[in-house]
């Protein structure tokens, strides 16, 4: 079965069934990358250390989420 045939069959499903397929496909594309996770963890540690040492200023949550 080719991709067009699969899509045609999927489109014939109920919305709830299509959602399950879409969710599964999206999850399959969002696999964690351990190298990227390690880089972000290191960066977060550096930023936390800088904040605690007074070299980095925090921004209040209210300001971050303020609607413009």
Secondary structure, DSSP 4 states (H G I P E B T S, - for coil): --HHHHHHHHHTS-HHHHHHHHHHHHHHH----HHHHHHHHHHHHHHHHHHHTTSS----HHHHT---
